[in-house]
Amino acid sequence: MTDLTDAQLDRYARHIILPHIGGAGQAKLLDAHVAVVGAGGIGCPALQYLAAAGVGRITIIDDDNVSLSNLQRQVLFSESDIGTPKVKAAKTALAKINPDVEVAALGERLSADNGANMLAGVDIVLDGTDNFAARLAVNDLCHKLKTPLVSAAIGQFQGQIGTFYGWRDDAPCYRCFVGDAFDAEDCDTCAENGVLGAIVGMMGSFAAMEAIRVLTGFGEEQTGRLHVFDGLKPAMRTMKLHKDAACSTCGTISG
Amino acid sequence: MTHEHDVMITITVNDENHEVPEGSTVAYLCRDIGLDPEKVAVERNLEIVPRSTLEEALVRAGDRFEIVHFVGGG
């Protein structure tokens, strides 16, 4: 386990003083490797908080370049980044936040074929991609690799988030929630439907919180819990999600 | 199919009262309100009804349903 330096004891003092995290929890964060898929509206704030929290290794996966219409919500980027690969701009921004963090920038689209290599050795995957096809592909990879998945999604004023351990006997996966009807839907749902930037920020920092929960074990365990946030009210509902025995990813019987 | 002699039961869907014939399935309820059960999640009393059971799970009087439309943006 990592011994904390004097500078780290100072930098992470507000974590270390938390009884649920402490020096041991901070050391776990420094030893951890998190992959963030999608450096967009959810990915940007998630990356900021994960880097600030001292997650030792972060892999960023995104094949897109920064555009002007991203800046309404993708808070890691500035106007001078327009046209630059998101992973490159994000890596530069994270280095300024926390030099403790080793960042790998993978400027490729994750797929069922290349994904296993991209996610190998990762402790947890945080999915903030912008379409169902990618989300389901990430879910299926995490199931195969037995890697916990924090899946956070937004649309307009709504956010949906859950932590999935679908390879376990009694735990659902993301596909248990959405089913098989969306594998082909790879449209950019933000562009089609719009989204309030501040709500994306909430879901991104929520996702970072859940990744840190998995890594340090603070608070309540989240298996089989799905949170739906409605920004119009605002209010959050938490519901139980069961493993679907006929799920085509994690189920035990064929549908 | 609703017939005159059906016994109707009252439930709530997204906080509004709704009636369906006794013996209706959750999938029937979805179609009754114009939704494809393949494309939504149905929450009953704070639990999501497992997708593969929607065609068999029966609606019970007093159930509180919320329909969850998926969002996939990031």
Contacts between the chains, C-beta under 8 A, distances in Angstrom:
chain1	res1	chain2	res2	distance
A	38	B	74	4.7
A	40	B	74	4.7
A	41	B	73	7.4
A	41	B	74	6.0
A	42	B	74	4.5
A	43	B	74	6.7
A	127	B	74	7.7
A	128	B	74	4.1
A	129	B	74	5.1
A	130	B	72	7.2
A	130	B	73	5.4
A	130	B	74	4.3
A	131	B	72	5.6
A	131	B	73	8.0
A	132	B	70	7.3
A	132	B	72	4.3
A	135	B	72	6.0
A	152	B	74	7.5
A	153	B	70	7.5
A	153	B	71	4.9
A	153	B	72	5.3
A	153	B	73	6.2
A	153	B	74	6.5
A	154	B	71	5.7
A	154	B	73	4.9
A	154	B	74	6.9
A	155	B	71	3.0
A	155	B	72	6.9
A	155	B	73	4.8
A	156	B	71	7.4
A	158	B	71	5.3
A	159	B	71	7.2
A	160	B	68	7.5
A	160	B	70	7.0
A	160	B	71	5.6
A	176	B	50	7.3
A	176	B	51	7.0
A	177	B	41	6.0
A	177	B	48	7.0
A	177	B	70	7.8
A	178	B	41	7.3
A	178	B	70	5.3
A	179	B	38	6.2
A	179	B	51	4.9
A	180	B	38	7.8
A	181	B	36	7.8
A	181	B	38	4.4
A	181	B	39	5.2
A	182	B	39	7.8
A	182	B	70	7.1
A	182	B	72	7.1
A	185	B	72	7.2
A	188	B	73	7.7
A	189	B	71	6.9
A	189	B	72	4.9
A	189	B	73	4.1
A	190	B	73	4.3
A	190	B	74	7.3
A	193	B	73	7.1
A	195	B	73	5.6
A	200	B	73	7.8
A	200	B	74	7.8
A	226	B	48	6.8
A	228	B	68	6.2
A	237	B	43	7.8
A	237	B	46	7.5
A	237	B	66	7.1
A	238	B	46	7.6
A	239	B	43	5.0
A	239	B	46	5.0
A	239	B	47	6.2
A	239	B	48	5.6
A	239	B	66	8.0
A	239	B	68	7.9
A	240	B	46	6.5
A	240	B	47	4.3
A	240	B	48	6.7
A	241	B	47	8.0
A	241	B	48	4.8
A	242	B	47	7.2
A	242	B	48	7.1
A	242	B	50	5.4
A	243	B	50	7.8
A	244	B	50	4.4
A	244	B	51	5.2
A	244	B	52	5.3
A	244	B	53	8.0
A	245	B	50	7.3
A	245	B	52	6.6
A	246	B	50	8.0
A	246	B	51	7.6
A	246	B	52	3.5
A	247	B	51	7.6
A	247	B	52	7.5
A	251	B	52	7.6
A	255	B	52	6.0
